[in-house]
Every structure is written in C-alpha cells, then in structure tokens.
Amino acid sequence: MQPFGTAALIVAALAAPLAGVQAVPGHVVPGKAPALSESALGSQRVLNALVSQHGEGQRLRIERGLKQVRAFWRKEDGDGQAFEAFARAQFAGDAKALDALFGRLEFVLESYFGHALEIGRDFRWHTELDLGPMLPVDELLSGYDPGAHFTEDAFASKLAFVVLLNFPLSDLEQRLKEGEGWTRRQWAEARLVDLFSKRIPAEVNQAFAEASGRAERYIASYNIWMHHLVDAKGQRLFEPKKRLLSHWNLRDELKSRYAQGPAGLGHQRSIQKVMERIVTQTIPAAVIDNPLVDWNPFTNEVKAATVQDSDRPVPAGFQPSGAPEPDTRYQVLRDCFLAARQADPYSPGAPTHMARSFNEGRQLPEARVQQMLETVCGSPLVKQVAQVIERRLGRKLEPFDIWYNGFRPGAGLDEAKLDALLRAKYPTAAAYKADMPGLLKGLGFSPERAAWLASRIEVDPARGSGHAMGAQRRADNAHLRTRVGRDGMDYKGFNIAVHEMGHNVEQTFSLVNVDHWLLNGVPNTAFTEALAFVFQAQDLKLLGQPLPDAKALAEKTLNDFWGTYEIAGVGLVDTAVWHWMYDHPDATAAQLKEAVLGISRSVWNRYYAPVLGQKDCVLLGIYSHMIHSFLYLPDYSIGHMIAFQIEHEVEKTGKLGETFERMATQGRLTPDLWMQRATGKPVGPEALLEATAKALTSLRY
Ligand SMILES: [Zn+2]
C-alpha cells in the first residue's frame, strides 16, 4: 500500500513535479528563455552594493545567492532595480540573521504543508471513509488539492527567491561526496532549497499532465477478451467473459495457471504470444478491447466472433480487419517524452528527465542503480533458483517463467479460523484502536513508547482496502485507514492494518522525533514500504499463532529473489529507452518501436535467454508502466533490496522496537547515508543475495 501525505512525498512532489531531461545541443527545446541576462540585472553593481553593505566576509555567499536568484528571475519578477532592491532587503548578512530566517521559514513551511494536508484530508474525508452514502459534491471536493500551486505562488511572492538568495543549492554528487560530514542543519537547508530548485511554467506542467493523462487512458482501456483467443483448431482455451487489462491482468492470469500444472501450459504460451504481439505492435487493432473478433495470436488471423461474449451482438456480415495497431503504444510513449523534455530548461540543476528521476527522485546515481540491477540479473544464483523451478515444474523453462509463482511462503494457514478469531476481537475500527497499545507492545515497543505511538495514530473506517496517511504538522496525528466489514475485521483486513500501522509508526517517528521539520520523512517510498513490511511480517505472532517456519521463510526469499530478477531487467529496459529517446528526439514512433524492441532483445539475450531460452524474446517490453509512468520501473527492484537490508538489520539486533525507532528518526538523508547509518552499509543487493544463498542451502538445493 502506498502511504499518503508523508512530508517526503509532498516535498518531493513539489520539488520534482516532472521527471527530468537535458537540453540536447543542436535541438531546439520548446519553451521560453528561463531567465534574464546577467547584464539586465546589473549583477556586478548589485554584488558590489551587497558586499559594501555586509562586508568582504560575505562575498562568496553573496555571489552564490545572486547567481541562484538570477537563474530563475524572469521579466515579470521585475527589472534590474527591483532585483537590486530585493537583494538588498532580503540578504541575511550574518549568522544571527541567517538563523532567524531559517527558523522563520521552517515554522511557516510546517504550517503551510501541515494545514494543506489537513484541508485535503477533510475535503476527501467522505470519499475515503466508510461513513455512509457520498454526496454528489464529494467527487468534486476530492479532486481539490490545496497545495497544488505552492511553487508558483512562492516564486510570485518572491519567497522562493529569499530561499535561493540565502541558502546553497547542492546536487546529488556533492551530497554523496560531502554529505557525510554535513551537520543536521546543513541537511535541513538542502531540503529547504530543494523546494525551489526548479521553476516550471504552468503551461509546461499542463502539457505534462495532459500527456500523462492520455497515456493513462490509453493503458486503462487496453483489454484483451480472452474467450476470443482461438487456436489452430478454432478451440477456445479461456473462459467466457474474461476481459484482461494489459499487462497486469494478463500477467496475473498467466501466474494463476501454474496451479493447473501442464494443463495450464497452453494458456501461458498464448498469453506470452499476446504480450509479444502488443510489444511488437503486430497485434491487430481490431482485437483490442473488442469482444466481436476472434483472434489466433500465433497466426494472427482474425474473424468475426462466432460466439457472443458480451451484451454487444456480432453484426451480420461483419468482416474485421487484420491491420496492426499503428504503433500507437510508441506514439504515446514518445508524447510523454516530449512533454517531460519541455521542463528541461526550467530545471537547471537536473536538466534531463533521467537526472530528475535518479538524482532528485531516487537520490541514487543512475550508474549505481544500473549496476545494482545488473548484479541481480547476472548473479550465479539465478541459475540455481532456475534449477529449483525446473525441478518443480518438471520441464525446461520458457520465457514466461519469469513470472513463476510456485514458491509458497504462506502455505498451511487456516484463514477461516483466523477470520473468526479476528471478527470477534475487532468488530469495529474503534476496537482495533483500543487494542493498538497492546499490539505495539507485542511487536517489541516499550509500554511507554507503545502508549505514546497509539495516542498519535487515529483509526478510521476506510472505503477501500486501507491506507496510512501521515501528518505534516507535528501537532497533528497520523491516520490509519482500515477496512472493517459489517461483521468485523477479517484476516486479510488485519494483515493490511498491521502493514499500514507500520507506515503510521514510521510517519510518527519521522515527523515528530526528527530534529528538523525540514528533514521529516524517509529518503523515498521504498524505505517506508520496507519498514511497513517489518510490521506485516509479524502479524501471526500478534495473533498468538506460530510464526512461519524456516522452510516458509526460505520459500518467501526465493519468491522475492525471482521477482527482483524479473523486474530488474524491465528496469534496465526502461532506463535504456529513455536514454535512446534523448539521443533521438526527432525519432518517429516506428523508429522508437524498433529501438525498444532492440533494447528488450539485448537485455533478454544477455540475462534471460541463457536461463529461459528463446533468443530475441521481447517480453521485457510489456510493462504498462514503461508507457505511462515516466521511468518508474527501476524502483521495484531497489525496493526489494532495501526491504532485505532493513529486515536483516531488525533480525540481527533482535529488537524490533528500538531498531525501528533508531532507523525511522534519521530523517530524509540520501538513501545511501540513511542506510549506512541504519545498517552500516549503503543501499545494495548484497542482503538480498545473501538471503537467497541461505534459502537455497536451507531448502537443501
Ligand atoms: Zn505500504
């Protein structure tokens, strides 16, 4: 589950509304010139004036501050005179003035973000909570975001320029090199300036939102009607009415067929073929989300459907065309690239989408991420785990076995018994709230800590499956949204509630107990997810049930390893495709398609074909995220690695409460520094690989 509204998320969203890209020399990047020239702002004169006002000792700070302001100052912000008057009035010329300014800004920003979050939470109160029927106005209210115009307003009011004039911008390289020696205040200043490291015009943000919306809609309607897949003999393998969204439902359907053993093979091969047709765009356009056409994905033959599988009858004499989808998939991706690239000139510190995604979003250099993904894909453990899977399946692996799901971590659980136990224990959300101090003690927090945490977490009845919503002001509380059915909470609900409670505890420690408000949160979402999983893994213990045995834990580890291997390759493809688009900004959709196919094949041939066969397979290109999520895919593998590192640390200390609190109160450092201080090592795949090797041994493979 995604946590909602942590400071980290809001701040990151505001600091990086777009993914980044560098202006490509020789290509005109659309957009206005972002700043006024140095001479127009009378820079040397202003510098001299400020130095004589504040003394030689401040020269370097003044130079830096003026340069930072100049990079974002536009005509509408004022002429040279206005620039000078602003700089004279707002430069904090000694340590005392700077401390006072820093304190004032931290105070108002906590108030702004904290209250904006509360207003948004109230506007969505009745859409998110199960409190009776919604009013027509609720949908309208839920779309309102009171923080949406923060950056724009801050530049217009010149608040952003006050920050840029007085505090240093820094990039990831500098943070990685010097950050270890920084004071907490220096880290807090870095987070403060991050808020204003780019000034993207509203029309560029709008273009980005539109491209993103189009991509979402394209993906959201990309369904395949499975009963209309036919084989050479005209037989239908799949049940009527099955309408599967690419790629999620197709992949999950493929996974579910392992339960049938060899009888599911035909289904799995068909789904792989469908996916390949989508990636190569040889899929007939007529079969997309259309129950009126029968299709043999192997021969690519289409016919008018001979069975009616929806409320739409097949028209008499209907002759579907076999014409392929006209590279729409890649046109949509290309439009996303062009929209993202428009932000480049307004984001001087991270002037490409890749830079914004890796350096600002993840705060991990791209080269390191790539190396981590390749370490997993190229690990000798892949072959060993593949052998285990082959033995279990009793056949050679095929490409679709990247989605093998036969490792069984949770086998043997009597869920009906647990449902009954939980329904009696938690008939309402209030009953769960009342028991929270006991649950937290059960997890290993001291009675005093448990009581304090429970007093900071509200429990609300959710409409959906549940989520955790942190606060943004220290005087406000976190909210645990949990699903309680009419007859009480069931085991699934409890399992999720414990996970969300992990988010809430992290949110509480990382907001209330972090020394600087500006440093509240964790480095990125993978960290809060990993911490939440630490809680979730203990849910049976909280119910007095036996914990999973060593075999079940080993199965879980192999499952996670295989999943990381699969998604790491997808992340490598996603990253390489964005580079290709930057290198070929004028490419057509057809050229982009060929590039994606080439990249998918090359990653496959290197890391997957030796294990799963079928040289030149393009399956790694099927993820929908690649089309509409702007270079998001590497996050999944990094998330798995981080989870293993954090779990390993908790296991090593044997003290969940203390270890959790120590880790969660560090604040939003870079991921590597956070992990270094939490576990003694930077972010990396080693913990995952060690656990996998151990799991193979313990299962005696
Ligand atoms: Zn979660």
Boltz pocket constraint, residues with backbone or C-beta under 6 A from the ligand:
constraints:
  - pocket:
      binder: B
      contacts: [[A, 1], [A, 2], [A, 3], [A, 499], [A, 503], [A, 528], [A, 529], [A, 532]]
      max_distance: 6.0
